[in-house]
Amino acid sequence: MDGAITREHRGTELYSCLASLALKVNDKLLAKALALKALKSSNSSGWDSFYDGGSRIKAFEILSKVD
């Protein structure tokens, strides 16, 4: 089970990273789609920056820059 949590977290981080890169090259449509995937793949601990690193917070920060 621990490995599945790690893979899930990595996927969420990857989507957020890619969304940030898409935003940097001004591809707002792709950035939004990737940020939404990050949110969908995150779990409820994503609101806690100490426990999860704030994966949901990062995704919402990207979304706030897109809209």
Buried (B, 14 or more C-beta within 10 A) or exposed (E): EEEEEEEBBEBBBBBBBBBBEBBEEEBBEBBBBBBBBBBEBBEEBBBEEEEBBBBBBBBBBBBEBBE
